Amino acid sequence: MSDQVTKAQVFQSLHVRGKPLVLFNVWDPGSAKAVTEAGAKALATGSWSVAAANGFADGEHIPLDLVMGNFTRIVRATPLPVSVDIESGYGKTPEEVARTVARTLEAGAIGCNLEDSFPETGKLREVSAQMQRIREARKAAEAAGIAYFINARTDVFFQAPAAQHDAAMLEAALERAHAYADAGASGLFAPGLVDRAMIARLAEASPLPLNVMVSKGTPALNLLAEAGVSRISHGPGPYRAAMERLGELARAALG
């Protein structure tokens, strides 16, 4: 437990505004070892990649038992702190989310991503409902005595294409950031947001360190640092790149 406590503290300390923690997301023990050996400071799984690597679609279609078994093996494969993506928490109720978080702690997690949309539809939950889910997740972490990093993901910017992101969506994300901070979240994750100016405004006004995800149109790392970002995730990008390269090698070998 003491090792997990230390890893959690280290992970918290790596979230520095303007000097972002870069997470090249992994999906199994092999990818965890490769990214560790490449010089990573911490690791995080990505739900899309874990699901795809095991033959499932994203959206909590992969059974939680399989997610946890895979994650346990990842933790054993690396000395680094590892955060786990549990999507919407694998629970209809806040209490079920708390039980999921407790399982991640037992598996060695020092944090998680917890999103505020319904896995079935992608639609946003009510702010008050998501706050309760975060509160219960925090209680589970406190019961374990771990400074668990709850990365509160808001899917506000997935509700419309990037070209349609506007000031109203930014305000909606900020409202959720403040509410989630009050509920016990440690960070704000805003995937889908790629506009540099909006990223900077969100980073400046958010009470939580901001995490963005690399995708088409995302500014370069140095620009994200200048914008005040604290964490950069790569999501499904590493898995897709690895599978594309595997396909190239297979085609060359098979003639």
Secondary structure as UniProt FT lines:
FT   HELIX           2..13
FT   TURN            17..18
FT   STRAND          21..23
FT   HELIX           29..37
FT   TURN            38..39
FT   STRAND          43..45
FT   HELIX           47..53
FT   TURN            54..55
FT   TURN            58..60
FT   HELIX           64..77
FT   STRAND          82..85
FT   TURN            87..88
FT   HELIX           94..106
FT   TURN            107..108
FT   STRAND          111..115
FT   TURN            119..121
FT   HELIX           127..144
FT   STRAND          149..153
FT   HELIX           156..158
FT   HELIX           162..164
FT   HELIX           167..183
FT   STRAND          187..189
FT   TURN            191..192
FT   HELIX           196..205
FT   STRAND          210..213
FT   TURN            216..217
FT   HELIX           221..226
FT   TURN            227..228
FT   STRAND          231..233
FT   TURN            235..236
FT   HELIX           237..254
//
